[in-house]
Every structure is written in C-alpha cells, then in structure tokens.
Amino acid sequence: MSTTEIQEKVKYVSDKHGRNREVILPYKLFRELMELKVTMEIYKQEDVQKSLKKSKRQVREGKGKSFTSAYTAIQWLRQ
C-alpha cells in the first residue's frame, strides 16, 4: 500500500488547537504496519547485520554459489 493510500484511509484526531494528536486506521492497515515493524526489528538485530555483512563479503570474494531455482539450492543444502 502506498503512502498516499494510507493517508486516504486514516482518520486524524485533532486537539482544540487543530494539531493532529492521534490517528484512527483500519485494522488491516494496522496489522500490515505491525508486520513491517517486526520485520524491521529482525533486520536491525546485530546477528542479522553481521550475517548480511559476511554474506556480502563472501559474494565479493567469489565464494558464493548460484542456483537456477530454490529447489536446486535446497537439494544442494541437503548434501
């Protein structure tokens, strides 16, 4: 969902001075935002970042292995 679509679906709750203080949004949108938040929290974990850096370094050094499909990758992992 684009930011424009999100802005169209939410309702803003303003204080007596007209400043937005809260937002009411559809439950489905709330769930999507929560899933995104969880994903970002996982991505930012130190061990995940270390693994990503190691993987990028291995690819640069030519230590990576490419596969034509996920099936062949899984078969290779099972060996």
N, C-alpha and C positions, 0 to 999 in steps of 0.2 A: 504494500500500500504506500503510495507516495505521500509526502508531507502535505501536499495540497488536499488530498483525500482525507487525511487525518484531521486537518483543520476544519474541513467541512462537516465532519461527523461529531466533533466535540462541542460541548456547551460550556461557556465560560461563566463563572460565578464572580461577580464584582463586589467590592466593598462600597460603602456610601460615597467614596471619592471617585468611583469609576475605575479603580485599579483592579485588574484581574487577580484573584486570590486562589481560586480553585478551578478545577476542570472536571466536568462530568463526561464520561466517554462510554461507548458501547462495550459490553463485557468482552466480546470477541476481540476488539481492538486492545483492551487491557491485557488479555491473555497473550496476544502477539507481542506486545511490548514487554511482558514479563519473560517470555521465551527469549527474546532478544537480549534482555538484561542478564539472564542466566548464561547465555552463550558468551557474552562479553566477559562475564566474571570468570568463566572457564578459560577463555582465551588469554586473559591477563595473568593467570596463575604463573608463578615463577617456573615451575617444572615444565609447563606447556611452552613457555617462551624459550627455555633452554633447548627443548626438543626441536622447536622450529628453527632456531639458530643452527643447531647441529645438522639438521636435515638440509638446510640451505647451503651450509659449508660442504657437506658431502656431495651435493649436486654440482657445486662449482668445481670440486676436485675430481669430478667424473666417477664418483663412487656409487652413483645412483643406478638403478635398473629400471628400464621402462617396460611396460607391458601393453599388449594390444587390447586387453579387456580386464575387468575386475576378476573375472573367472580365472584367467591365467595367473593373475597375481596371487589369488588365494591358493591355487594349486602349487605355485612356487613356495609360498609360505608353509605349506603343509609338508614339504620335503624335508 
